[in-house]
Amino acid sequence: MMNKILEVEKPLTDLASPRKGVTAYGTEICVCCGKDTGVPADQDIYLRVGYIKGCGQLCGHCARLYS
């Protein structure tokens, strides 16, 4: 059985806020690929698309890929 290693782009640390998982613009970062999701960090988790309880926010691409 082969293990597949995924290379992901991580957000630039210069743009990330001290709060982990949030960009300088106040939007969530995808917990899978590290890209900006465009979802406001202060949006209620029950109103979000692609949020996984206990894990975090996924971007649209990863949400479609892993659901």
Beta strands, then each sheet from edge to edge (+ up, - down):
strand 1: 27-29
strand 2: 36-40
strand 3: 51-52
strand 4: 56-57
sheet 1: 1+ 2-
sheet 2: 3+ 4-
end
